[in-house]
């Protein structure tokens, strides 16, 4: 099923849209509209229901439905005659996607994409689903039959449709505020440990990861398990996380030639992925593998991080320095074609013995493990085992495999690449800035911090004017930012400050957080709206309560506020985190899997906005800084005061009285705005940071 539309023939309105996903449908015979006033006004003027189709450019089943239904002249005729057809890129409008996914949930189905929802002209849903086939199958009605049935209901059973839409509207309102009627409570360290232990019970004991197939990386929940381990939850927590990280890195979920992670695995053992690569997955996994390196250094963690950073540089970085949104699963009309191999393709480019070695290493067989006898590469036989079997030194085998992988990668580069979604999303850029910034610190790679800074500089210059953050950039800044954009970017900028000590990033984070509170905080419900207050085109206001494939903006904003409190000494930044975590305490404890990132922010709050301020010249604090970067102390933020340098107003309170000791660089450790005696010895600092939290 082709990911790209034909390049000739008539076009519809979507041809004028900047979204790559919308442009994929520009040559459909469907009379598509983008979401906006024109389409909504026509629905009211003609008294027609709206057919809302939501997807994204890297979505395989979106391509399938497009090919089967939206490219069909007969199906398009039914759509055009009976409905006002609106296509939405869920990456541009996550608020609409969140709201109308609720329709499918209320119908007792799992959500997903493509999302297909039918609305009255006043935007109330009356039916929905995800993928619909062209004829009845998979237990789903055929799309043409569904269209005819719903058109008939609209014309001849209007009262029934209106009753159904009213029920859906009420249900969506209840979903949007689910859990906000709980009594506020106090989250404790014991709660956090219990959350981690409950997560551990859901881990696959053999392959890691949560549950069975399909299996998603779930990095924020793995990160929360490490936090619970740090608080004394037991070795099984760390072991479960490490088993998962190792299995993911050795399986087909990870691109063994080009680096970076695919979106999820269709099986329980991380072998066959859904091949799209999302910026937000790779950002979060980059951060998690860097933390794993702090917990227990391993060559595999370093390899994954280095290769993923290189993948992002090579494939996902715009000329301006910001990061693209996604790469498709499909190329040349087939899912995964770019990534899979047949034995003869390997034998054609490698000498016989090296080809045999590599095929055994990656278990490439004539039968294959994917479609049409092709193989998704996985590390089936490690280099150490191959060396033992052949009686060779392990480093020699490693060199042979590295050379073979390079040859295969260069060969693969000549293939037709999957489609690229080149949207620059401010929030997703924030997640990658955060991941790169930590990785730069842990692996002592200042160039990675410079790449993160380039992305931040682009977003701050082109997408943020001091009062408005844009969601998307494609030639121009478009769409007002959502909660996740403000939260993710602020979190990324606090991380970037800690990698560069350039105060402009901290100042920008502070401004973003303050503006986000004005736009999104609902003081009555003590929760955050996902869209700016007063958004006109939402039939129900939605709240950022859950962390899914990527974190809720409420969670990242809370994290940024706690870090800002630690990095600036401004206690006011803790006021809303304390209220919000108290409000969400019951939901956190009962459903940690759905609020993993909020658990990370709450963990930092439990440690009292912990921080380390280094004082001294760059050379004097270098050993102390290396200790901070090496140790797994995820609730501690780090800043630097350089003697003689002007003190920025934002840091004036924090820096007061924090000076070198006896001419030596000093580290001031503080929790709850109370500081310990300064430390000047790097090893003593490392020991203090590594100690279990109080």
Secondary structure, 3 states (H helix, E strand, C coil): CCCCCCCCCCCCHHHHCCCHHHHCCCCCCCCEEECCHHHHHHHHHHCCEEEEEEECCCCHHHHHHHHHHHCCHHHHHHHHHHEEEEEEECCCCHHHHHHHHHHHHHCCCCCCCCEEEEECCCCCEEEEECCCCCCCECCECCHHHHHHHHHHHHHHCHHHHHHHHHHHHHHHHHHHCCCCCCCCCCCCHHHHHHHHHHHHHCECCCCCCECCCCEECCHHHHHHHHHHHHCCCCHHHHHHHHHHHHHHHHCCCECCCCCCECCEECCCCCCCEECCEEHHHHHHHHHHHHHHHHHCCCHHHHHHHHHHHHHHHHHCECCCCCECCEECCEECCEECCCCCECHHHHHCCCCHHHHHHHHHHHCCCCCCCCHHHCECCCCCCCHHHHHHHHCCCHHHHHHHHHHHHHHHHHHHCCCCCCCEECCEEHHHHHHHHHHHHHHHHHCCCHHHHHHHHHHHHHHHHHCECCCCEEEEECCCEEEECCHHHHHHHHHHHHHHHHHHCCHHHHHHHHHHHHHHHHHHEECCCCEEECCCCCCCCCCCCCECCCCCCCCCHHHHHHHHHHHHHHHHCCHHHHHHHHHHHHHHHHHHHHCHHHCHHHHHHHHHHHCCCCEEEEECCHHHHHHHHHHHHHCCCCCCEEEEECCCCCCCHHHHHHHCCCCCECCECEEEEEECCEECCCECCHHHHHHHHHCCCC
